[in-house]
Amino acid sequence: MIKNFYNTKRILVTGGTGLIGIQLVKMLSKFNASIKVASLEVNHSLPKKIKFIKCDLRKIDNCIKITKNIDFVFHLAGIKGSPQMALEKPYEFMSSMLMFNTNIIEACRINKVKKLMYTSSIGVYQPSKILIEEDVWRTFPSKNDWYAGWAKRIGEINIEALKKSHKIDTYIVRPANVFGPYDNFNKDNAMVIPSLINKFLNSNKNIEVFGDGSNIRYFIYSKDVAKAMLLIMYKNYQKPINIGSGKKVSIKNLVNLINKIINNKNKIKWIKNKNTGDKIRLMNISKLKKLGFRSNFALEDALRETIYWYKINKNKNLHKYNAFEEKI
C-alpha cells in the first residue's frame, strides 16, 4: 500500500510552501512520514508537525545540510511566471533554476539519498498536436519557453546522469498547466488561471484578456499533481512522465467558466497583440493512466475551490510570492 511505502520515511520537499508543494506535504503528513520543507517563505498553512527550513537553494552548503539523513527528496523548487514574463526576464528564470537544480542533485549524491524526484515542466516540449515523453530530445523547446525550457531540460539530463553514475532512484515528472490555492495570483505575471481569477474578482466589469481565446490547454489541479507524484514514486516509474488531466480546454471556454462561477456579468475584451504562448499544448498521459492515476477533480469544481480559497485568503499574506519559491 502507498501509505506503508511512505510510512516513517525521512522526506525533504523543496519548494514545499507553494502551489503543488503544500498539497504534497499535507498528503505525506497523513502517511506518518518525517517531513522537512525547504523554502524562502513560510506558509502558515503547513501542518504543525512539519519541520520548516528557510533556505536559499542557490547555495550548495544549504542544500548539503538539508539533504543529510534524508531518504526521499521531492524537488519542486523552481521559477514560475507568465509567458510574457519569461520572455522579458529570461535570466531570472534560467540562472536560478540552473543553480538550485544542480545544487540539490549534487547534495543528494553527497548524502546518498535513496530516491530523488525532479519536477520538470511542459515547457521542455516543442509545440506539437500531442506532447509525448520520448519526443523531447528530438526537438528544441518552444521559443515561448526557450530559456526556462532549456533550464528544465538541463535538470532532466543531469538527473539521468546522476542515476547512471551513482545508482540513485530518480524520477522526472512533467506537469501540464497547474493551478490551485497558494498559487501566484499577481495579475501582471501570473499564469492564466490565477491571473484571470484576480482580474475577475478585483477589476471593474470590463475584463481584458490576452489573446483571442483560441489557445488550447490541459489544466490540472495542484492536488491531483501531488497525488500523481506520490503514485509515480510508489510505483517506481523511473522514466520521464507527463502529468495532465487529459481534458482539453480553450482559453475562451476557461474565461467563460470563471466568469460564470464568479458572477457572469463581466464583459470580456480580448487583447490580441500580447504573447500567449503556444497555440496548443496537449499531453499524452497514457503512461500515467497505466500506473492507475485518475483525476479527483473536474475543472469547474477545482476552479470553485481555488476561487473560494483566494477570496478567503487574498488579504491574509499567508504565502507571499517570492521569485525563488516553488514555481513550476
N, C-alpha and C positions, 0 to 999 in steps of 0.2 A: 504493500500500500504506500501511496505517496506520503502520507503523514509519517509513517515509520521511517521512510527514507531520509527525511529531514530532521527527525527527532534527535535532539541533543547535539546536532552538528553545530560547529562554530562557523558562523557565516558573516561575511562582510558584504554590504551593499553600498557601492559608491554612488553618489547622486541619489541617496535614499530618502531625501526630503522632497523630491519632485514628483512630476506627473505620474510616471509609472512606478518609481521607486517606493513611494509611500504605500501604494497598494500592495506591492510585493512584500514590503516589510510587515504590513498588517497580516497578510496571509501566512507568512513564515512564523510570526509570533504565535499563531494558533497551533503550530506544529511542535511547540516546545523546543524550538531552536534557540541557540545563544547568538544574538544578533548585534552586530556593530554597524552603525551608519556613519559614513564619511561625507561631509558636505561643507560648503562655506556658510550656509544659512541654517539656522534652527527652524524646525517646523514643530509647533506646539501640539500638533495632532498626532505625533508619533506615540505609539504605545509607551507607557511609563517605564516598562522594564527594558526598553531598548537602550543600548549604550550609544550615545551620540558623540562624534568627534568632529570638531570644527577643523577643517583640513584643506589646504591648498595642494591639490594633486599634481601641480606643476613642479613640485619639489620632491625629488626622489627619496630623500630621507623620510619625509612624511609617509610616502607610500610603503616603504620598507617597514616602518613602525606599525602601521595599521593592518598589514597582512601577516604579521607574526602570529603564529599559533592559530591560523585560520584554516579551516577545511575547504570551504567553498567560497568563491568570490563571484558576485553578480556585479559586473562593471557597467553601470548605466550612465555615468557622468559624461556629459557632452555639451555641445552648444546648440541651442535651438533658436530659430528665428524665421521670419518670412522669406520667400524667395527674393524679394527686393532687398532686404537687409543683407542676405548672403552675397548678393552681387555688389552691394555698395561697401561692405566691410568684410572682404574675404579673409584678410589677415586675422581678424578677431575669431573667425571660425576655424581656420586651419592651424595656426600656430599652437594655440592652447590644446586643441584636440590631439595633435601630434605629441605634445609634451606629456599630457597625463595618461594617454593610452600607452605610450612607451614605458613610462614610469611604473604603471600598475602591472604591466606584463613582466617587466624585469623584477619587480618586487615579488611577484608570485613565483618566479623562477628561484630567486634567492631563498625564499621561505618555504619552498616546496609545497605550495598549495596543491591540493588534490584535484580540484575542479575549478575552472575559470570560464564564465560566460561573458562574452563580449557583445554589447548591443551596437549593432551596425545600423543601417538606415536604408530606406527605399531610394535614397539619393545616390546610391552606388550604381544604379542602373542607367543605361542608355534608354531613351524613350522607345517603347515598343507596344504592340497591341496587348501583349501579356508578358509580365516580368517573371522569368524562370531562373531559379537559383544558378544553374550551371552556365547561364549566358553572360554573367557579369564580366568575366575576364576575356571574353571575345570582342568586347566593345570598350568604349570610354564612357565616363559619367556624362549625364546631360549637361549642356552648357549652363542651364539654370541652377545646377548643383555642382559646378565644376570643382570648386575648392573644397567645400565640405564633403563632396562625394569622394574626392581623392584621399582626403584625410581619413575617412571611414574605411576606404579600401586598403590603405596602408596599415591601418589597425588590424584588418582581417588577415592580411598576408603575414603580418608579424605574429599574430595568434597561431596561424598554421605552422610557422617556423618554430615557434616555442614547442608545439606539440611534437613535431618531428625530432627535435633535438633533445627534448627533456621528458618526453613521455607523460606530460600533464594532460588530463582530460580537458578538452576545450570545446566550446560551443559558440556558434556565431548565429545571432538572430537578426533578422531584417524586418522590423515593424513597418507597416503602412502608415498612413496619416493618423496619428494617435491624438485623442482628446480626452478631457475629463477634468475633475477637480484638481486643484493645485497646479494647473497649467499657467503659462504666462498669458494674461488677459489684456496686455497692453495693446490697444487697437492699432498702434503705429508699427509694431514689429512682431506681433504675434502671428501664429499660424491661423488658417482661415476660420476654424470654428470658434476658438476663444475671441478672436478679433471681431467676428460678427456678433457674438453674444454681447460683448462690451458695447458695440455700436448700437445695437437694438435696445439695450437697457439704459444707455446713458446719453443718447443723442436725441435730436428732435424727430419729428415724424418723417423727415426726408433722409433716407439712409443711402450713403454712397458705397457701392461695392465694386471692387476692381474686376475688370474683365467683362465678358458678355454672358457669363453663366454657363457656357458650353463645356467647360473643363469637366472631366470625369475622374472620380477618385474612389478608392476604397477608404473608408474611415473605420477605425476600430477603437473601442472604449479602453481606457487605461486598465481597468480591472481585468478585461479579457486578455490583454497583453501580459500582465503579471501572471495570470493563470497559465497561459501558454508557456511562459518561460520556465515555470516550475515543472510543467509536464515534460518539456524538452530535456531538461537535465535529469529528471527522474527516469525517462525512457532511454537516456544515454545516447541521444541522437547527435552525433559529432560531425555533422556536415552543415554548411550554411542553410538556413531555413527561413522562409518567409512567414510573417505573422500578419494576417489580414482577415477581414470579415467575410470576403467572398461576395459582397453585395455592392454593386457599382451604383454611385450616386452622382448626379450632375450638380455643379455648384448652384445652378438655378433652383433645382429642387431642394437642395440643402437650405438655401436662403429662404425659400417659401415655407419650409418646415419650421425653421427657427422663428420666423415672423408669426406663423400660426400659433406656436407654443406660447409666445410672449404676449401678443395682443392682436395680430392680424390686421393692424391699421396703418402700419408704416408703408410709405411709398419708397420704392427702390429706384435709385439712379445708377445705372451701370457706367463705370469709368473705363473705357476700352483702351486707353493708351498706357496702362500700367502693366508691369510684368506679373503674370500669374502662374509662372512655371509651365511645366509640360502640359499639353492638351489632355493627355490620358495617362493614368497610372493605375493599372490593374495588375494584381499579383496572382500567380499560380500558387494556390495554397493546398494542393493535393497532398504534399508530404506532411503538412501539419494535420490534415484530416486523418491521414493514415495512422498517426500517433494517437488518435482518439479525441482530438480537440473539437469542441463545439462552442460557439459563442453563447454567452449567457444573456446578452443584451441586444434587443432590437434598437435600431438607430434612434427612433423617437423617444423610447424610454431612457436611453443613455443621455440624450440631449436634455431631457427634462431633469434628470438627476444633476447634470452639470450646471444647468441654468439655476436650479434651486440652490445648489452649493454656492455658486457665485453671488447670488442675491444675499445669502446669509453672511457670507464671509468677505465680501469685497472691501469692506472698510475696517476689518479686524487686523490686517497686516500679519496674518498667520504665516504667510510664506512670501517674503519679499523677493521679488525677482532679481536674480544676480546672473551676470553673463557666464559665470563659471560653475553654476549649479548643474543639476541633472537636466540636460536638454538633448532630445533625440532628433 
